[in-house]
C-alpha cells in the first residue's frame, strides 16, 4: 500500500470511528460552554496529549516507507511545536 492510499484509508477509518461521533464532542462543538468547562476538558485531554508525543517519537524511526515517514513527520513537527518547545501541544495544554 502506498502512502497516499494508507492516509486515505486512515482518514476514512477516523471519520467513521465512534469516538469522533461521541455525544460529548458534538455538544462541545455545538453549545456555548463556560471557560471552566473548557478548562476541565483541556485538563482531561492533556492526559492523552502528554503521552502522545512519546508514541510518535517511538513510531517515527519505525516507518519504512519514506513518503509515509515524511507525511508523519509533518504531524510530528506540529505536535512538537515546529521545533519550538513552548509551542508543543503538551506545553500549550499546560499553559491553558
N, C-alpha and C positions, 0 to 999 in steps of 0.2 A: 504494500500500500504506500503510495507516495504521500508527501507531507500535506498537500492540499486536500486530498481525499480524507486523510486522517483528521485534519482540522474540521472539515465539513461534517464528518460523522460525529465528532466530538461535540460540535455546536448543536447538532440535531439532538443528541443524547441529553445535553444540558437543557435545551429548550423544552424537552418533554419530561424532565425529571420532576418528581413530586415536590422536591424542596423549592423549586422555582415558583411553584404554584401554591405555596403554603399560605393559609389564610392570614397569618401574621404579616407576611411580606406584602400581600395585597392590601391589607389595612394600612400598613406603613406607607405604601405608595399612594393611597387614595385619601387618607384622612389627615387633617391637621393635628400634629402631635405637639405636646409641650416639650420644651428643652430638656426637662427631666426625663421624659420618656425616651427621647432620642439619646440622651447620655446613657441611660440604662441599657438600651440596645447596643450602643457603642462599647460599653464595658463588657457585655456578654460576647459580642462579636470579636473583641480583642483576644479572647481566649483561643480562637481559631487563627487569627492574623499573626499572633506572636510565634506560633509554631509552623505556620505555612511556609515561611521563608526557609526554615530548616529542611522541609520536604523538598523544596525547589533546589536548594543547594546540593542536596544529595542526588537529585534526579538529573540535573543538567549534564554532568560528565558521563552519564549512562545512556544518553540518547545517541544511537549510532548514525542516524541519518543527518547529514549536515544541514539540509534545508529545514528539517523539523527542529533541530537544535537552534538554528538561527531564529525561527519563529518563537520558540520557547524563550530564547534569550531576551526578546523584546519585553515579554511579560515579566521575566526575572528582573530585568533592569528597572521596570516600573515598580515592582514590589520593593526594591531596594532604593527607591527614590532617585533613579537616574544618577547613581554614583554619589549622591549626597545623603548621608545617613540621617540628617534632620528631616528629610522628606520621605523616608521609607514609610511604608504603611504601618508597621508597628509604632514608629515614632509619632506619626500623625494620630493614631488612636490613643497613645499615651497622653498626648497633649490636648486631646479633645475633652 
